[in-house]
Amino acid sequence: MRPRRFTLRLVPGSMNAVHGSWMEDEIRSQTEVLASNSARYFEELRQVINGRSFDLVLLVARGSSDNAALAARYLIEIHLGIPVSLAAPSVITRYSGAVRYPNCLAVGISQSGAAPDVSEVLAELRRQGHATLAITNTPSSRVTSEAEYSLLLEAGKENAVAATKTYTASVLATYQMVRALGADLPNPTLPTSEWIERSRSTAEADLTRLLRSPIVFSLARGYNFATCQETALKLIECALVPCKPYSLADFEHGPKAMAGVGSAAIVFGEPPSSLADSGTQILRAPSSGAGPASAIWDVIYGQWLALYAARARGYDPDQPERLAKVTETL
């Protein structure tokens, strides 16, 4: 007798929901992590900056931290008028470049604190006499030893490989840094448990349309451009969903040629009318309406979407294949 064949259908809420239990706990913990640290971030950064002014802010990061840096870039340039450069570490680490930076604040963001390329850029900028600041979740780490000043996120241990609470904590820290630099920004309102649940239920409702689409875009602009980048990264690393992020403006310059029946677009903000007309499935992320602080809120939908997609496809986002919590590159 030939053995019977069974097809296992994985759905959210089924037995495979044990996958990503760390990630789920850490998504839910963000309300407490952010609320308990927000005021401290501002006070410590205000003491570090102490009225100093800068002609340039250099942001140094990799991975999710690089997306947090991107959120900071918009805040700094819009609300302070200071030009921002996102560092290309290999200029220093691989090519021994000697960039002549003006009066500069160099900010290295590394959740693990172990990033050697971020550390080397901070060390070089400090050697040149510039102000250097490390933002990390790990005390006594390499970036804290290389930078003149450090801000510890104190988000608690993050067990899942996918960064969630350390990402939003990094975005909040840079928001408070911009306030400490003198920006006329309000003390940010922070995500609530109701927002966590609204983001979760919206992501769960959107999941089927996402997984039926072989072509997936993540789109946003301005304050949430970092959010579309981070959402795409989460879908790739957690669920192996190929997702390409674009600015809504850049999307019009060629990539929209791929949009149509069979594609899906995760949109943070107002989707262009041409997208709906093309037959693309539009996954409209819930909008917090938080303005400059939107990147702290709206990414939570992207985190849930990645978690549910991973579970539905049978992957464990806590321990994705070929990825480790700490990545070291030069």
GULOZA-949416 format. One line per field, with one value per residue (C-alpha): residue number from 0; chain; x negated, y negated, z. Coordinates in Angstrom, 2 decimals, padded with zeros to 5 digits. Layout:
N
i <- [NUM	...]
ch <- [A	...]
c1 <- [X	...]
c2 <- [Y	...]
c3 <- [Z	...]
This chain:
330
i <- [0	1	2	3	4	5	6	7	8	9	10	11	12	13	14	15	16	17	18	19	20	21	22	23	24	25	26	27	28	29	30	31	32	33	34	35	36	37	38	39	40	41	42	43	44	45	46	47	48	49	50	51	52	53	54	55	56	57	58	59	60	61	62	63	64	65	66	67	68	69	70	71	72	73	74	75	76	77	78	79	80	81	82	83	84	85	86	87	88	89	90	91	92	93	94	95	96	97	98	99	100	101	102	103	104	105	106	107	108	109	110	111	112	113	114	115	116	117	118	119	120	121	122	123	124	125	126	127	128	129	130	131	132	133	134	135	136	137	138	139	140	141	142	143	144	145	146	147	148	149	150	151	152	153	154	155	156	157	158	159	160	161	162	163	164	165	166	167	168	169	170	171	172	173	174	175	176	177	178	179	180	181	182	183	184	185	186	187	188	189	190	191	192	193	194	195	196	197	198	199	200	201	202	203	204	205	206	207	208	209	210	211	212	213	214	215	216	217	218	219	220	221	222	223	224	225	226	227	228	229	230	231	232	233	234	235	236	237	238	239	240	241	242	243	244	245	246	247	248	249	250	251	252	253	254	255	256	257	258	259	260	261	262	263	264	265	266	267	268	269	270	271	272	273	274	275	276	277	278	279	280	281	282	283	284	285	286	287	288	289	290	291	292	293	294	295	296	297	298	299	300	301	302	303	304	305	306	307	308	309	310	311	312	313	314	315	316	317	318	319	320	321	322	323	324	325	326	327	328	329]
ch <- [A	A	A	A	A	A	A	A	A	A	A	A	A	A	A	A	A	A	A	A	A	A	A	A	A	A	A	A	A	A	A	A	A	A	A	A	A	A	A	A	A	A	A	A	A	A	A	A	A	A	A	A	A	A	A	A	A	A	A	A	A	A	A	A	A	A	A	A	A	A	A	A	A	A	A	A	A	A	A	A	A	A	A	A	A	A	A	A	A	A	A	A	A	A	A	A	A	A	A	A	A	A	A	A	A	A	A	A	A	A	A	A	A	A	A	A	A	A	A	A	A	A	A	A	A	A	A	A	A	A	A	A	A	A	A	A	A	A	A	A	A	A	A	A	A	A	A	A	A	A	A	A	A	A	A	A	A	A	A	A	A	A	A	A	A	A	A	A	A	A	A	A	A	A	A	A	A	A	A	A	A	A	A	A	A	A	A	A	A	A	A	A	A	A	A	A	A	A	A	A	A	A	A	A	A	A	A	A	A	A	A	A	A	A	A	A	A	A	A	A	A	A	A	A	A	A	A	A	A	A	A	A	A	A	A	A	A	A	A	A	A	A	A	A	A	A	A	A	A	A	A	A	A	A	A	A	A	A	A	A	A	A	A	A	A	A	A	A	A	A	A	A	A	A	A	A	A	A	A	A	A	A	A	A	A	A	A	A	A	A	A	A	A	A	A	A	A	A	A	A	A	A	A	A	A	A	A	A	A	A	A	A	A	A	A	A	A	A	A	A	A	A	A	A	A	A	A	A	A	A]
c1 <- [000.00	-001.35	-001.67	000.89	-000.41	000.71	000.33	-000.36	001.35	-000.24	001.95	001.66	002.85	002.13	-000.41	-003.27	-002.37	-005.03	-007.44	-008.40	-007.26	-010.24	-009.55	-005.89	-006.74	-009.24	-006.76	-004.24	-006.85	-007.54	-004.96	-006.69	-010.24	-009.62	-007.60	-010.17	-013.14	-011.91	-012.52	-015.93	-017.05	-016.30	-017.95	-021.13	-021.44	-020.80	-023.72	-025.96	-025.19	-025.21	-024.38	-027.03	-026.29	-027.45	-027.80	-027.20	-025.76	-027.33	-025.19	-026.94	-024.96	-024.15	-020.96	-017.96	-020.12	-020.73	-016.97	-016.81	-019.54	-017.46	-014.56	-016.96	-018.15	-014.70	-014.22	-017.61	-017.41	-013.75	-013.79	-017.38	-018.52	-021.82	-023.03	-023.27	-025.50	-024.86	-028.38	-029.78	-032.10	-034.10	-035.54	-037.55	-037.64	-038.45	-039.94	-041.66	-039.97	-040.59	-037.43	-037.72	-034.56	-033.54	-032.57	-030.73	-028.65	-029.24	-026.52	-027.04	-023.94	-024.50	-022.03	-024.64	-027.46	-029.72	-029.74	-033.43	-032.81	-030.65	-033.27	-036.14	-034.32	-033.63	-037.26	-038.46	-036.08	-037.09	-040.76	-040.00	-038.57	-034.86	-032.14	-031.22	-028.15	-027.27	-023.65	-023.46	-021.60	-024.84	-026.99	-030.77	-030.64	-033.05	-031.11	-030.94	-034.71	-035.37	-032.87	-033.37	-029.78	-027.25	-023.52	-022.30	-018.88	-018.16	-015.50	-016.25	-017.71	-016.36	-016.23	-014.78	-017.23	-014.82	-015.18	-011.86	-012.05	-015.68	-014.69	-011.90	-014.06	-016.82	-014.34	-013.05	-016.61	-017.45	-014.18	-015.18	-018.68	-017.18	-015.20	-018.37	-020.12	-017.54	-014.74	-011.29	-009.74	-007.22	-007.98	-006.78	-003.58	-004.35	-002.61	000.12	001.31	004.38	002.06	000.16	003.45	004.71	001.45	001.65	005.21	004.57	001.47	003.37	006.16	003.64	001.60	003.35	003.08	-000.60	-001.44	000.46	-001.70	-005.08	-006.06	-005.96	-006.86	-007.10	-006.42	-006.56	-008.03	-009.42	-009.15	-008.08	-010.64	-012.66	-009.52	-009.08	-012.77	-012.52	-009.31	-010.95	-013.97	-011.74	-009.79	-013.02	-014.85	-011.89	-009.67	-011.90	-009.40	-011.28	-010.19	-011.67	-011.35	-011.04	-010.32	-006.89	-008.65	-011.34	-008.71	-007.30	-010.70	-010.65	-009.82	-006.07	-006.44	-006.45	-003.21	-000.06	002.08	000.06	-001.86	-001.26	-002.32	-002.57	-001.91	-002.63	-000.71	001.52	001.19	000.93	004.07	002.01	001.24	004.87	005.57	002.79	004.51	001.87	003.06	002.67	001.94	002.66	000.72	002.66	001.59	000.79	000.95	-002.06	-003.83	-007.56	-007.25	-005.49	-008.51	-008.23	-004.61	-003.90	-006.64	-004.83	-002.42	-005.41	-006.77	-003.49	-003.22	-006.68	-005.89	-002.61	-004.16	-006.97	-004.54	-002.33	-005.33	-006.67	-009.71	-010.90	-011.74	-013.37	-016.10	-016.09	-018.39	-021.78	-021.31	-022.69	-021.79	-025.20	-026.56	-030.11	-031.22	-034.07]
c2 <- [000.00	-003.41	-005.83	-008.59	-012.11	-015.02	-018.72	-020.80	-024.17	-026.66	-029.51	-032.17	-030.84	-027.18	-024.91	-026.65	-029.85	-028.86	-030.14	-033.70	-033.65	-035.79	-038.21	-038.49	-039.17	-041.82	-043.52	-043.70	-044.98	-048.14	-050.27	-049.70	-049.92	-053.25	-054.82	-053.90	-055.33	-058.35	-061.05	-059.59	-059.62	-063.32	-064.30	-062.32	-063.61	-067.18	-066.88	-065.38	-068.07	-070.87	-073.65	-072.71	-073.39	-071.40	-071.99	-068.34	-065.21	-061.95	-058.86	-055.48	-052.23	-048.93	-046.86	-047.94	-050.55	-052.07	-052.47	-054.19	-056.51	-057.25	-058.31	-060.61	-062.18	-063.51	-064.89	-066.62	-068.19	-069.24	-070.55	-071.72	-072.55	-070.74	-068.63	-064.92	-062.30	-058.57	-057.22	-054.66	-052.86	-051.09	-054.47	-054.23	-050.51	-049.15	-052.06	-053.99	-057.17	-060.40	-062.47	-066.11	-066.51	-069.97	-070.55	-067.28	-065.18	-061.52	-059.20	-055.44	-053.28	-049.59	-047.60	-044.96	-047.47	-044.97	-046.40	-046.77	-049.10	-051.45	-051.39	-052.20	-055.18	-056.52	-055.99	-057.87	-060.78	-060.99	-060.98	-063.94	-065.84	-065.58	-064.83	-061.14	-059.45	-055.75	-054.62	-050.96	-048.42	-046.84	-048.40	-047.97	-047.16	-048.12	-051.17	-052.54	-052.21	-054.08	-056.92	-059.83	-059.62	-056.78	-056.44	-053.02	-052.06	-049.78	-047.95	-044.67	-041.62	-041.09	-037.34	-037.24	-037.78	-040.29	-043.69	-045.11	-046.87	-047.90	-049.40	-051.59	-052.47	-053.61	-055.75	-057.27	-057.95	-059.83	-061.79	-062.89	-063.67	-066.05	-067.74	-067.99	-069.65	-072.41	-071.35	-072.73	-069.30	-068.21	-065.50	-062.50	-060.66	-056.95	-053.80	-052.42	-048.86	-049.77	-050.73	-047.47	-045.57	-047.70	-047.12	-043.39	-042.95	-044.97	-042.91	-039.66	-040.80	-041.78	-038.58	-036.51	-039.23	-039.66	-035.96	-035.56	-038.21	-037.20	-040.87	-043.00	-046.65	-048.71	-052.38	-055.59	-059.05	-061.56	-060.67	-057.11	-056.39	-054.56	-052.59	-051.19	-050.24	-048.50	-046.68	-045.32	-044.16	-042.40	-040.57	-039.44	-038.25	-036.75	-035.29	-035.17	-037.39	-039.34	-042.91	-046.00	-049.35	-052.62	-056.23	-056.97	-059.55	-057.17	-054.52	-056.73	-056.80	-053.30	-050.68	-051.18	-049.40	-046.16	-047.06	-045.33	-042.25	-039.83	-042.49	-043.95	-047.25	-047.96	-051.68	-053.99	-057.14	-057.97	-055.50	-057.09	-056.70	-055.06	-052.16	-051.17	-051.60	-049.11	-046.25	-046.09	-044.80	-047.74	-046.94	-050.21	-050.44	-052.06	-055.66	-056.90	-060.53	-061.09	-063.42	-063.64	-060.70	-058.46	-056.20	-055.13	-054.04	-052.91	-050.29	-048.10	-047.08	-045.99	-043.96	-042.09	-041.52	-039.93	-037.75	-036.46	-035.90	-033.87	-031.70	-031.15	-030.01	-027.76	-029.85	-030.79	-034.53	-034.05	-031.98	-032.56	-030.41	-031.83	-034.84	-035.63	-038.25	-039.90	-040.60	-041.88	-043.47	-045.71]
c3 <- [000.00	-000.95	002.00	002.08	001.50	003.60	002.96	006.05	005.89	008.24	009.41	012.11	015.42	014.60	016.31	014.58	016.45	018.98	016.34	017.14	020.76	021.73	018.90	019.89	023.52	022.47	020.13	022.97	025.44	023.44	025.24	028.58	027.21	025.50	028.32	030.97	029.07	027.10	029.73	030.65	027.03	026.76	030.04	029.39	025.84	026.93	029.34	026.64	024.07	026.65	024.21	021.62	017.96	014.94	011.21	010.32	011.90	010.75	011.42	011.46	011.55	009.87	009.45	011.52	013.20	009.77	009.39	012.78	011.51	008.44	010.66	012.52	009.28	008.45	011.96	012.01	008.59	008.87	012.43	012.88	009.34	009.96	007.02	007.73	006.18	006.50	006.76	004.35	006.82	004.12	003.09	006.32	007.09	003.62	001.72	004.54	003.36	005.25	004.97	006.06	008.11	009.35	012.99	013.41	015.78	014.90	016.20	016.06	016.49	017.23	019.28	020.10	020.44	018.68	015.16	014.22	011.26	013.33	016.07	013.70	012.22	015.72	016.68	013.60	014.14	017.78	016.74	014.48	017.45	016.66	019.22	019.21	020.68	020.82	021.11	022.09	024.20	025.41	028.13	028.06	024.38	021.63	020.48	024.03	024.36	021.11	021.56	023.92	025.13	025.29	025.68	026.82	025.53	028.52	026.55	028.29	026.61	023.11	022.49	018.99	016.15	014.62	016.26	017.49	020.85	020.31	016.95	018.31	021.32	018.92	016.97	020.20	021.37	018.18	018.44	021.93	020.64	018.09	020.86	022.95	019.99	020.13	017.80	018.54	018.85	021.49	023.98	021.95	022.66	022.67	021.40	023.63	024.16	022.05	019.19	019.53	019.18	016.29	014.44	015.15	013.95	010.78	009.97	010.54	008.22	005.52	005.67	003.00	000.36	001.17	000.86	-002.41	-004.06	-005.52	-005.96	-002.80	-002.34	000.84	000.23	002.24	002.28	004.76	008.43	007.59	004.87	007.54	008.42	004.91	004.89	008.25	007.29	004.14	006.14	008.68	005.96	004.29	007.39	009.27	006.55	003.45	001.65	-001.05	-000.44	-002.03	-000.22	-002.10	-001.47	-002.93	-005.09	-006.36	-006.99	-009.75	-011.49	-012.90	-010.21	-010.65	-013.99	-011.94	-010.15	-011.33	-010.87	-008.76	-006.85	-003.41	-001.91	001.81	002.00	004.91	004.07	001.14	-001.76	-005.20	-007.33	-010.08	-007.74	-007.23	-010.94	-011.74	-009.92	-007.19	-003.83	-001.45	002.19	003.93	007.18	010.02	010.51	013.99	012.94	015.18	012.75	013.49	015.91	013.36	012.89	016.54	016.09	012.56	012.24	014.76	012.00	009.90	012.81	013.22	009.47	009.41	012.44	010.99	007.56	009.14	011.08	008.05	006.01	008.76	009.71	013.17	013.27	016.67	015.04	011.28	009.18	008.28	010.55	014.00	016.57	016.29	012.81	012.44	009.18	008.10]
